[in-house]
């Protein structure tokens, strides 16, 4: 089961990095801010789904 979770996390990181490369923003700080907001939104949605059960 840990292999499944690890592959899921790895696939999320891969998708995030591909999306990050496609962004037209070239400033590293702007990309870091966007990456932080993206992961915050992801964890917020997961939290809301888990607590809503």
N, CA, C and O atoms as a Tripos MOL2 file, in Angstrom:
@<TRIPOS>MOLECULE
protein
  212   211    53     0     0
PROTEIN
NO_CHARGES

@<TRIPOS>ATOM
      1 N           0.8200   -1.1940    0.0000 N.3       1 UNK1
      2 CA          0.0000    0.0000    0.0000 C.3       1 UNK1
      3 C           0.8610    1.2530    0.0000 C.2       1 UNK1
      4 O           0.4850    2.2560   -0.6070 O.2       1 UNK1
      5 N           1.9990    1.2150    0.6640 N.am      2 UNK2
      6 CA          2.8670    2.3910    0.6630 C.3       2 UNK2
      7 C           3.4060    2.6680   -0.7410 C.2       2 UNK2
      8 O           3.6810    3.8190   -1.0790 O.2       2 UNK2
      9 N           3.5590    1.6310   -1.5550 N.am      3 UNK3
     10 CA          3.9980    1.8380   -2.9300 C.3       3 UNK3
     11 C           2.9340    2.5730   -3.7320 C.2       3 UNK3
     12 O           3.2550    3.4100   -4.5760 O.2       3 UNK3
     13 N           1.6570    2.2600   -3.4660 N.am      4 UNK4
     14 CA          0.5770    2.9630   -4.1450 C.3       4 UNK4
     15 C           0.5470    4.4280   -3.7430 C.2       4 UNK4
     16 O           0.3930    5.3030   -4.5960 O.2       4 UNK4
     17 N           0.6920    4.7030   -2.4600 N.am      5 UNK5
     18 CA          0.7100    6.0850   -1.9950 C.3       5 UNK5
     19 C           1.9190    6.8180   -2.5390 C.2       5 UNK5
     20 O           1.8250    7.9800   -2.9360 O.2       5 UNK5
     21 N           3.0480    6.1420   -2.5560 N.am      6 UNK6
     22 CA          4.2610    6.7710   -3.0580 C.3       6 UNK6
     23 C           4.1220    7.0810   -4.5440 C.2       6 UNK6
     24 O           4.5550    8.1410   -4.9930 O.2       6 UNK6
     25 N           3.5340    6.1860   -5.3010 N.am      7 UNK7
     26 CA          3.3600    6.4490   -6.7200 C.3       7 UNK7
     27 C           2.3540    7.5770   -6.9470 C.2       7 UNK7
     28 O           2.4980    8.3560   -7.8900 O.2       7 UNK7
     29 N           1.3340    7.6680   -6.0850 N.am      8 UNK8
     30 CA          0.3720    8.7560   -6.1920 C.3       8 UNK8
     31 C           1.0480   10.0980   -5.9050 C.2       8 UNK8
     32 O           0.8320   11.0720   -6.6270 O.2       8 UNK8
     33 N           1.8600   10.1460   -4.8580 N.am      9 UNK9
     34 CA          2.5780   11.3760   -4.5190 C.3       9 UNK9
     35 C           3.5670   11.7280   -5.6200 C.2       9 UNK9
     36 O           3.6930   12.8930   -5.9960 O.2       9 UNK9
     37 N           4.2680   10.7280   -6.1340 N.am     10 UNK10
     38 CA          5.2190   10.9810   -7.2200 C.3      10 UNK10
     39 C           4.5030   11.4990   -8.4610 C.2      10 UNK10
     40 O           5.0100   12.3940   -9.1370 O.2      10 UNK10
     41 N           3.3360   10.9520   -8.7670 N.am     11 UNK11
     42 CA          2.5900   11.4270   -9.9250 C.3      11 UNK11
     43 C           2.0900   12.8530   -9.7100 C.2      11 UNK11
     44 O           2.0480   13.6410  -10.6550 O.2      11 UNK11
     45 N           1.7080   13.1940   -8.4730 N.am     12 UNK12
     46 CA          1.3080   14.5740   -8.1760 C.3      12 UNK12
     47 C           2.4760   15.5360   -8.3390 C.2      12 UNK12
     48 O           2.3190   16.6210   -8.8980 O.2      12 UNK12
     49 N           3.6600   15.1340   -7.8460 N.am     13 UNK13
     50 CA          4.8360   15.9760   -8.0150 C.3      13 UNK13
     51 C           5.1970   16.1420   -9.4890 C.2      13 UNK13
     52 O           5.5840   17.2280   -9.9190 O.2      13 UNK13
     53 N           5.0710   15.0680  -10.2550 N.am     14 UNK14
     54 CA          5.3900   15.1460  -11.6800 C.3      14 UNK14
     55 C           4.4200   16.0600  -12.4130 C.2      14 UNK14
     56 O           4.8360   16.8760  -13.2370 O.2      14 UNK14
     57 N           3.1230   15.9280  -12.1180 N.am     15 UNK15
     58 CA          2.1180   16.7840  -12.7420 C.3      15 UNK15
     59 C           2.3310   18.2440  -12.3560 C.2      15 UNK15
     60 O           2.1990   19.1410  -13.1880 O.2      15 UNK15
     61 N           2.6600   18.4710  -11.0920 N.am     16 UNK16
     62 CA          2.8980   19.8400  -10.6260 C.3      16 UNK16
     63 C           4.1210   20.4480  -11.3150 C.2      16 UNK16
     64 O           4.0990   21.6190  -11.6950 O.2      16 UNK16
     65 N           5.1770   19.6650  -11.4750 N.am     17 UNK17
     66 CA          6.3770   20.2020  -12.1230 C.3      17 UNK17
     67 C           6.1360   20.4710  -13.6010 C.2      17 UNK17
     68 O           6.6600   21.4440  -14.1420 O.2      17 UNK17
     69 N           5.3470   19.6210  -14.2660 N.am     18 UNK18
     70 CA          5.0270   19.8640  -15.6770 C.3      18 UNK18
     71 C           4.1890   21.1260  -15.8120 C.2      18 UNK18
     72 O           4.4250   21.9300  -16.7140 O.2      18 UNK18
     73 N           3.2210   21.3090  -14.9350 N.am     19 UNK19
     74 CA          2.3970   22.5170  -14.9610 C.3      19 UNK19
     75 C           3.2480   23.7360  -14.6550 C.2      19 UNK19
     76 O           3.0670   24.7990  -15.2500 O.2      19 UNK19
     77 N           4.1840   23.5740  -13.7170 N.am     20 UNK20
     78 CA          5.0560   24.6670  -13.3210 C.3      20 UNK20
     79 C           5.9490   25.1020  -14.4810 C.2      20 UNK20
     80 O           6.2210   26.2930  -14.6300 O.2      20 UNK20
     81 N           6.4070   24.1670  -15.2990 N.am     21 UNK21
     82 CA          7.2530   24.5030  -16.4480 C.3      21 UNK21
     83 C           6.4790   25.2310  -17.5340 C.2      21 UNK21
     84 O           7.0670   26.0060  -18.2890 O.2      21 UNK21
     85 N           5.1800   25.0020  -17.6320 N.am     22 UNK22
     86 CA          4.3610   25.6260  -18.6630 C.3      22 UNK22
     87 C           3.9540   27.0550  -18.3300 C.2      22 UNK22
     88 O           3.4650   27.7830  -19.1940 O.2      22 UNK22
     89 N           4.1560   27.4580  -17.0740 N.am     23 UNK23
     90 CA          3.7510   28.8050  -16.6630 C.3      23 UNK23
     91 C           4.5770   29.8630  -17.3900 C.2      23 UNK23
     92 O           5.7860   29.7020  -17.5560 O.2      23 UNK23
     93 N           3.9340   30.9350  -17.8210 N.am     24 UNK24
     94 CA          4.6730   31.9910  -18.5140 C.3      24 UNK24
     95 C           5.4970   32.8660  -17.5760 C.2      24 UNK24
     96 O           6.2850   33.6900  -18.0400 O.2      24 UNK24
     97 N           5.3290   32.7020  -16.2710 N.am     25 UNK25
     98 CA          6.0470   33.5260  -15.3020 C.3      25 UNK25
     99 C           7.4870   33.0340  -15.2060 C.2      25 UNK25
    100 O           7.7250   31.8400  -15.0230 O.2      25 UNK25
    101 N           8.4350   33.9360  -15.3270 N.am     26 UNK26
    102 CA          9.8440   33.5480  -15.2880 C.3      26 UNK26
    103 C          10.5030   33.8610  -13.9490 C.2      26 UNK26
    104 O          11.6030   33.3800  -13.6800 O.2      26 UNK26
    105 N           9.8550   34.6510  -13.1150 N.am     27 UNK27
    106 CA         10.4200   35.0160  -11.8250 C.3      27 UNK27
    107 C          10.3020   33.8370  -10.8590 C.2      27 UNK27
    108 O           9.2220   33.2670  -10.7030 O.2      27 UNK27
    109 N          11.3860   33.4800  -10.2250 N.am     28 UNK28
    110 CA         11.4030   32.3130   -9.3410 C.3      28 UNK28
    111 C          10.5010   32.5240   -8.1280 C.2      28 UNK28
    112 O           9.8500   31.5810   -7.6770 O.2      28 UNK28
    113 N          10.4520   33.7350   -7.5960 N.am     29 UNK29
    114 CA          9.6110   33.9910   -6.4220 C.3      29 UNK29
    115 C           8.1270   33.8850   -6.7700 C.2      29 UNK29
    116 O           7.3360   33.4020   -5.9600 O.2      29 UNK29
    117 N           7.7470   34.3250   -7.9530 N.am     30 UNK30
    118 CA          6.3580   34.2100   -8.3780 C.3      30 UNK30
    119 C           5.9750   32.7470   -8.5500 C.2      30 UNK30
    120 O           4.8690   32.3400   -8.1930 O.2      30 UNK30
    121 N           6.8930   31.9610   -9.1000 N.am     31 UNK31
    122 CA          6.6240   30.5310   -9.2550 C.3      31 UNK31
    123 C           6.5180   29.8510   -7.8970 C.2      31 UNK31
    124 O           5.6750   28.9760   -7.7010 O.2      31 UNK31
    125 N           7.3680   30.2510   -6.9650 N.am     32 UNK32
    126 CA          7.3160   29.6720   -5.6250 C.3      32 UNK32
    127 C           6.0080   30.0160   -4.9370 C.2      32 UNK32
    128 O           5.4140   29.1660   -4.2750 O.2      32 UNK32
    129 N           5.5530   31.2490   -5.0850 N.am     33 UNK33
    130 CA          4.2680   31.6590   -4.5180 C.3      33 UNK33
    131 C           3.1340   30.8520   -5.1330 C.2      33 UNK33
    132 O           2.2560   30.3620   -4.4220 O.2      33 UNK33
    133 N           3.1520   30.7160   -6.4470 N.am     34 UNK34
    134 CA          2.1000   29.9610   -7.1150 C.3      34 UNK34
    135 C           2.1260   28.4970   -6.6880 C.2      34 UNK34
    136 O           1.0760   27.8970   -6.4610 O.2      34 UNK34
    137 N           3.3140   27.9260   -6.5800 N.am     35 UNK35
    138 CA          3.4450   26.5290   -6.1560 C.3      35 UNK35
    139 C           2.9070   26.3540   -4.7370 C.2      35 UNK35
    140 O           2.2340   25.3640   -4.4510 O.2      35 UNK35
    141 N           3.1940   27.2910   -3.8580 N.am     36 UNK36
    142 CA          2.6880   27.2180   -2.4870 C.3      36 UNK36
    143 C           1.1730   27.3110   -2.4590 C.2      36 UNK36
    144 O           0.5190   26.5680   -1.7260 O.2      36 UNK36
    145 N           0.6100   28.2090   -3.2430 N.am     37 UNK37
    146 CA         -0.8440   28.3420   -3.2980 C.3      37 UNK37
    147 C          -1.4970   27.0970   -3.8810 C.2      37 UNK37
    148 O          -2.5660   26.6870   -3.4290 O.2      37 UNK37
    149 N          -0.8640   26.4970   -4.8780 N.am     38 UNK38
    150 CA         -1.3960   25.2900   -5.4900 C.3      38 UNK38
    151 C          -1.4590   24.1420   -4.4870 C.2      38 UNK38
    152 O          -2.4750   23.4540   -4.3880 O.2      38 UNK38
    153 N          -0.3640   23.9340   -3.7400 N.am     39 UNK39
    154 CA         -0.3430   22.8520   -2.7550 C.3      39 UNK39
    155 C          -1.2720   23.1530   -1.5840 C.2      39 UNK39
    156 O          -1.8800   22.2330   -1.0360 O.2      39 UNK39
    157 N          -1.3950   24.4120   -1.1900 N.am     40 UNK40
    158 CA         -2.3350   24.7770   -0.1380 C.3      40 UNK40
    159 C          -3.7620   24.4600   -0.5640 C.2      40 UNK40
    160 O          -4.5470   23.9380    0.2280 O.2      40 UNK40
    161 N          -4.0970   24.7720   -1.8010 N.am     41 UNK41
    162 CA         -5.4360   24.4750   -2.3080 C.3      41 UNK41
    163 C          -5.6760   22.9730   -2.3520 C.2      41 UNK41
    164 O          -6.7590   22.5060   -1.9980 O.2      41 UNK41
    165 N          -4.6870   22.2240   -2.7790 N.am     42 UNK42
    166 CA         -4.8230   20.7690   -2.8340 C.3      42 UNK42
    167 C          -5.0730   20.1890   -1.4490 C.2      42 UNK42
    168 O          -5.9940   19.3920   -1.2720 O.2      42 UNK42
    169 N          -4.2720   20.5760   -0.4700 N.am     43 UNK43
    170 CA         -4.4430   20.0630    0.8790 C.3      43 UNK43
    171 C          -5.7370   20.5520    1.5110 C.2      43 UNK43
    172 O          -6.3370   19.8340    2.3100 O.2      43 UNK43
    173 N          -6.1750   21.7480    1.1740 N.am     44 UNK44
    174 CA         -7.4430   22.2510    1.7000 C.3      44 UNK44
    175 C          -8.6140   21.4360    1.1750 C.2      44 UNK44
    176 O          -9.5400   21.1190    1.9210 O.2      44 UNK44
    177 N          -8.5730   21.1010   -0.0960 N.am     45 UNK45
    178 CA         -9.6420   20.2910   -0.6780 C.3      45 UNK45
    179 C          -9.6430   18.8990   -0.0620 C.2      45 UNK45
    180 O         -10.7060   18.3690    0.2610 O.2      45 UNK45
    181 N          -8.4760   18.3050    0.1030 N.am     46 UNK46
    182 CA         -8.3920   16.9810    0.7290 C.3      46 UNK46
    183 C          -8.9210   17.0450    2.1600 C.2      46 UNK46
    184 O          -9.6530   16.1520    2.5850 O.2      46 UNK46
    185 N          -8.5680   18.0710    2.8950 N.am     47 UNK47
    186 CA         -9.0500   18.2350    4.2700 C.3      47 UNK47
    187 C         -10.5690   18.3610    4.3060 C.2      47 UNK47
    188 O         -11.2260   17.7320    5.1360 O.2      47 UNK47
    189 N         -11.1270   19.1700    3.4120 N.am     48 UNK48
    190 CA        -12.5720   19.3490    3.3980 C.3      48 UNK48
    191 C         -13.2880   18.0560    3.0350 C.2      48 UNK48
    192 O         -14.3480   17.7640    3.5870 O.2      48 UNK48
    193 N         -12.7340   17.2910    2.1300 N.am     49 UNK49
    194 CA        -13.3520   16.0190    1.7520 C.3      49 UNK49
    195 C         -13.3070   15.0360    2.9230 C.2      49 UNK49
    196 O         -14.2960   14.3640    3.2150 O.2      49 UNK49
    197 N         -12.1530   14.9570    3.5890 N.am     50 UNK50
    198 CA        -12.0060   14.0030    4.6860 C.3      50 UNK50
    199 C         -12.8740   14.3950    5.8810 C.2      50 UNK50
    200 O         -13.4990   13.5250    6.4880 O.2      50 UNK50
    201 N         -12.9260   15.6480    6.2240 N.am     51 UNK51
    202 CA        -13.7360   16.0730    7.3750 C.3      51 UNK51
    203 C         -15.2300   16.0900    7.0560 C.2      51 UNK51
    204 O         -16.0580   16.0640    7.9670 O.2      51 UNK51
    205 N         -15.5770   16.1320    5.7730 N.am     52 UNK52
    206 CA        -16.9710   16.1510    5.3930 C.3      52 UNK52
    207 C         -17.6120   14.7680    5.3860 C.2      52 UNK52
    208 O         -18.8270   14.6530    5.2280 O.2      52 UNK52
    209 N         -16.8220   13.7350    5.5530 N.am     53 UNK53
    210 CA        -17.3720   12.3640    5.5310 C.3      53 UNK53
    211 C         -18.1090   12.0170    6.7830 C.2      53 UNK53
    212 O         -18.6230   10.9060    6.9090 O.2      53 UNK53
@<TRIPOS>BOND
     1     1     2 1
     2     2     3 1
     3     3     4 2
     4     3     5 am
     5     5     6 1
     6     6     7 1
     7     7     8 2
     8     7     9 am
     9     9    10 1
    10    10    11 1
    11    11    12 2
    12    11    13 am
    13    13    14 1
    14    14    15 1
    15    15    16 2
    16    15    17 am
    17    17    18 1
    18    18    19 1
    19    19    20 2
    20    19    21 am
    21    21    22 1
    22    22    23 1
    23    23    24 2
    24    23    25 am
    25    25    26 1
    26    26    27 1
    27    27    28 2
    28    27    29 am
    29    29    30 1
    30    30    31 1
    31    31    32 2
    32    31    33 am
    33    33    34 1
    34    34    35 1
    35    35    36 2
    36    35    37 am
    37    37    38 1
    38    38    39 1
    39    39    40 2
    40    39    41 am
    41    41    42 1
    42    42    43 1
    43    43    44 2
    44    43    45 am
    45    45    46 1
    46    46    47 1
    47    47    48 2
    48    47    49 am
    49    49    50 1
    50    50    51 1
    51    51    52 2
    52    51    53 am
    53    53    54 1
    54    54    55 1
    55    55    56 2
    56    55    57 am
    57    57    58 1
    58    58    59 1
    59    59    60 2
    60    59    61 am
    61    61    62 1
    62    62    63 1
    63    63    64 2
    64    63    65 am
    65    65    66 1
    66    66    67 1
    67    67    68 2
    68    67    69 am
    69    69    70 1
    70    70    71 1
    71    71    72 2
    72    71    73 am
    73    73    74 1
    74    74    75 1
    75    75    76 2
    76    75    77 am
    77    77    78 1
    78    78    79 1
    79    79    80 2
    80    79    81 am
    81    81    82 1
    82    82    83 1
    83    83    84 2
    84    83    85 am
    85    85    86 1
    86    86    87 1
    87    87    88 2
    88    87    89 am
    89    89    90 1
    90    90    91 1
    91    91    92 2
    92    91    93 am
    93    93    94 1
    94    94    95 1
    95    95    96 2
    96    95    97 am
    97    97    98 1
    98    98    99 1
    99    99   100 2
   100    99   101 am
   101   101   102 1
   102   102   103 1
   103   103   104 2
   104   103   105 am
   105   105   106 1
   106   106   107 1
   107   107   108 2
   108   107   109 am
   109   109   110 1
   110   110   111 1
   111   111   112 2
   112   111   113 am
   113   113   114 1
   114   114   115 1
   115   115   116 2
   116   115   117 am
   117   117   118 1
   118   118   119 1
   119   119   120 2
   120   119   121 am
   121   121   122 1
   122   122   123 1
   123   123   124 2
   124   123   125 am
   125   125   126 1
   126   126   127 1
   127   127   128 2
   128   127   129 am
   129   129   130 1
   130   130   131 1
   131   131   132 2
   132   131   133 am
   133   133   134 1
   134   134   135 1
   135   135   136 2
   136   135   137 am
   137   137   138 1
   138   138   139 1
   139   139   140 2
   140   139   141 am
   141   141   142 1
   142   142   143 1
   143   143   144 2
   144   143   145 am
   145   145   146 1
   146   146   147 1
   147   147   148 2
   148   147   149 am
   149   149   150 1
   150   150   151 1
   151   151   152 2
   152   151   153 am
   153   153   154 1
   154   154   155 1
   155   155   156 2
   156   155   157 am
   157   157   158 1
   158   158   159 1
   159   159   160 2
   160   159   161 am
   161   161   162 1
   162   162   163 1
   163   163   164 2
   164   163   165 am
   165   165   166 1
   166   166   167 1
   167   167   168 2
   168   167   169 am
   169   169   170 1
   170   170   171 1
   171   171   172 2
   172   171   173 am
   173   173   174 1
   174   174   175 1
   175   175   176 2
   176   175   177 am
   177   177   178 1
   178   178   179 1
   179   179   180 2
   180   179   181 am
   181   181   182 1
   182   182   183 1
   183   183   184 2
   184   183   185 am
   185   185   186 1
   186   186   187 1
   187   187   188 2
   188   187   189 am
   189   189   190 1
   190   190   191 1
   191   191   192 2
   192   191   193 am
   193   193   194 1
   194   194   195 1
   195   195   196 2
   196   195   197 am
   197   197   198 1
   198   198   199 1
   199   199   200 2
   200   199   201 am
   201   201   202 1
   202   202   203 1
   203   203   204 2
   204   203   205 am
   205   205   206 1
   206   206   207 1
   207   207   208 2
   208   207   209 am
   209   209   210 1
   210   210   211 1
   211   211   212 2
@<TRIPOS>SUBSTRUCTURE
     1 UNK1         2 RESIDUE 1 A UNK
     2 UNK2         6 RESIDUE 1 A UNK
     3 UNK3        10 RESIDUE 1 A UNK
     4 UNK4        14 RESIDUE 1 A UNK
     5 UNK5        18 RESIDUE 1 A UNK
     6 UNK6        22 RESIDUE 1 A UNK
     7 UNK7        26 RESIDUE 1 A UNK
     8 UNK8        30 RESIDUE 1 A UNK
     9 UNK9        34 RESIDUE 1 A UNK
    10 UNK10       38 RESIDUE 1 A UNK
    11 UNK11       42 RESIDUE 1 A UNK
    12 UNK12       46 RESIDUE 1 A UNK
    13 UNK13       50 RESIDUE 1 A UNK
    14 UNK14       54 RESIDUE 1 A UNK
    15 UNK15       58 RESIDUE 1 A UNK
    16 UNK16       62 RESIDUE 1 A UNK
    17 UNK17       66 RESIDUE 1 A UNK
    18 UNK18       70 RESIDUE 1 A UNK
    19 UNK19       74 RESIDUE 1 A UNK
    20 UNK20       78 RESIDUE 1 A UNK
    21 UNK21       82 RESIDUE 1 A UNK
    22 UNK22       86 RESIDUE 1 A UNK
    23 UNK23       90 RESIDUE 1 A UNK
    24 UNK24       94 RESIDUE 1 A UNK
    25 UNK25       98 RESIDUE 1 A UNK
    26 UNK26      102 RESIDUE 1 A UNK
    27 UNK27      106 RESIDUE 1 A UNK
    28 UNK28      110 RESIDUE 1 A UNK
    29 UNK29      114 RESIDUE 1 A UNK
    30 UNK30      118 RESIDUE 1 A UNK
    31 UNK31      122 RESIDUE 1 A UNK
    32 UNK32      126 RESIDUE 1 A UNK
    33 UNK33      130 RESIDUE 1 A UNK
    34 UNK34      134 RESIDUE 1 A UNK
    35 UNK35      138 RESIDUE 1 A UNK
    36 UNK36      142 RESIDUE 1 A UNK
    37 UNK37      146 RESIDUE 1 A UNK
    38 UNK38      150 RESIDUE 1 A UNK
    39 UNK39      154 RESIDUE 1 A UNK
    40 UNK40      158 RESIDUE 1 A UNK
    41 UNK41      162 RESIDUE 1 A UNK
    42 UNK42      166 RESIDUE 1 A UNK
    43 UNK43      170 RESIDUE 1 A UNK
    44 UNK44      174 RESIDUE 1 A UNK
    45 UNK45      178 RESIDUE 1 A UNK
    46 UNK46      182 RESIDUE 1 A UNK
    47 UNK47      186 RESIDUE 1 A UNK
    48 UNK48      190 RESIDUE 1 A UNK
    49 UNK49      194 RESIDUE 1 A UNK
    50 UNK50      198 RESIDUE 1 A UNK
    51 UNK51      202 RESIDUE 1 A UNK
    52 UNK52      206 RESIDUE 1 A UNK
    53 UNK53      210 RESIDUE 1 A UNK
